[in-house]
Amino acid sequence: MAAVMIPLRPRPPFSLHDANTVTSAAALAQHYADLNAYYTWTRYYNLAYPGFDDISHAELAPLLTGQLLNNIGDPYDGGHGHDHTKDHEQEVVNYLADLFHAPASRWGYVTGGTSEGTDHALHDARLAFPDETPVVFASCAAHYSVGKAVNRHRLTLVQICTDETGRMDIGDLRAQLGRFRHRPAVVVATVGTTLTEAYDDVADIANVCDSLAISRRRIHVDAALSALPLALLADHDRPAVDFRAGATSIVTSGHKFLSTLTPCAALIYAQPPNAARTPAVPYTGTRDTTISGSRSGHTPLLLFSSLASRGTAGHRLRAEKSREIAADIVEKLRCAGWPAERGPHGFTVVFDQPPQTVLDKWVLGPDGRRVRIVCKPNTDPAAIDELIHDLKAAANGARVIPVPRPRHRPPVGLIAAEVTA
Ligand SMILES: Cc1ncc(COP(=O)(O)O)c(C=O)c1O
């Protein structure tokens, strides 16, 4: 039985219905300080979710907190308003498009997240083949957002087997494509699967389509985590996962590797999507080419800030550092008797799911069989040592007793309960 301290997330200090009577600036300031302390404390335990947070954007504070910025509608025309950041948005899209070897005809925008990018790509495939419903092929390790978009656009999904590393099985893809070769095909390749960070081989996917003479096709790449880190590898190491390999669209998250600290993603097409042919909406003065109408003007600035502040070389170093940390953790876990794995070029360390006592304390993204640590340049070595201590203790059937860590004590007043598991 392990004692695990669960801090209580600070709830609103009063109901908004009572705000007129009880609001005080001091109470609100204290509440926001408590929230900040809570999130700082819990971050230590969050090892599984790949939201990088080593780049912050303090210099953007006046723009983020004092300006309404709305990139409504099409990313390439400003429309009637002046309060947008579409120049920065285009800069970000172009920079990433170059890294991913997109042709000059590229088109893209900053979405609210990777799911939105996949939704846009599947909708565009639906529009591209109006007379016949396309069949979507995605591996069993694809993110759940693919199935969601398939349902929304009333497409058909065929799941493709993966190999033991989580990579799409190209033999199975060939067999399934063959069954549906009379229908337009959309293959969704995952580059950085959610559990093991495996990447599907886009060049192989394109070759299989060619060999089956499937010309009515799309290859959408869901590269939420891995597009940029893989693109920054030396050419001889770089896997074939981008436009040069045959992708028709790629989406990658801003709040994962690029540390935008708020959800967003960049969606890039090799050719403008069908929606780009629609006329402008008179009231906004811009075409309605994106999924939502109003769009954040802050997230393109955050992406711009991340890319501008580190540059290509700085991001390459961040990726290398994350990989080094991951390799080190694999070794440490193995030495501690927990066999751990990491894919080629991966930041993600995967190992067998530990007992519930460990899961109560650490956020490890369990899938019922395995768990993971997604390494970042600032992954705290103290947290890893403490986790390994807990794993050893759990393996010995001992209580998992938190190691004293004054730096990471929960903020005063936030300990809700000692939960025994
Ligand atoms: C491979 C993959 N695709 C899509 C997503 C969904 O991204 P978002 O939450 O930004 O919509 C994730 C999120 O973890 C992911 O790992």
Ligand as a Chemical Component Dictionary entry (heavy atoms), coordinates in Angstrom:
data_LIG
# 
_chem_comp.id                   LIG 
_chem_comp.type                 NON-POLYMER 
_chem_comp.pdbx_formal_charge   0 
_chem_comp.three_letter_code    LIG 
# 
loop_
_chem_comp_atom.comp_id 
_chem_comp_atom.atom_id 
_chem_comp_atom.alt_atom_id 
_chem_comp_atom.type_symbol 
_chem_comp_atom.charge 
_chem_comp_atom.model_Cartn_x 
_chem_comp_atom.model_Cartn_y 
_chem_comp_atom.model_Cartn_z 
_chem_comp_atom.pdbx_ordinal 
LIG C1 C1 C 0 -0.154 11.248 -33.537 1  
LIG C2 C2 C 0 -1.131 12.250 -32.989 2  
LIG N1 N1 N 0 -2.070 12.746 -33.799 3  
LIG C3 C3 C 0 -2.977 13.647 -33.372 4  
LIG C4 C4 C 0 -2.968 14.102 -32.076 5  
LIG C5 C5 C 0 -4.035 15.073 -31.640 6  
LIG O1 O1 O 0 -3.548 16.354 -31.561 7  
LIG P1 P1 P 0 -4.465 17.530 -30.968 8  
LIG O2 O2 O 0 -4.760 17.140 -29.562 9  
LIG O3 O3 O 0 -3.595 18.738 -31.116 10 
LIG O4 O4 O 0 -5.695 17.620 -31.786 11 
LIG C6 C6 C 0 -2.004 13.620 -31.188 12 
LIG C7 C7 C 0 -1.990 14.088 -29.818 13 
LIG O5 O5 O 0 -1.364 13.598 -28.938 14 
LIG C8 C8 C 0 -1.068 12.668 -31.648 15 
LIG O6 O6 O 0 -0.131 12.141 -30.834 16 
# 
loop_
_chem_comp_bond.comp_id 
_chem_comp_bond.atom_id_1 
_chem_comp_bond.atom_id_2 
_chem_comp_bond.value_order 
_chem_comp_bond.pdbx_ordinal 
LIG C1 C2 SING 1  
LIG C2 N1 SING 2  
LIG C2 C8 DOUB 3  
LIG N1 C3 DOUB 4  
LIG C3 C4 SING 5  
LIG C4 C5 SING 6  
LIG C4 C6 DOUB 7  
LIG C5 O1 SING 8  
LIG O1 P1 SING 9  
LIG P1 O2 DOUB 10 
LIG P1 O3 SING 11 
LIG P1 O4 SING 12 
LIG C6 C7 SING 13 
LIG C6 C8 SING 14 
LIG C7 O5 DOUB 15 
LIG C8 O6 SING 16 
# 
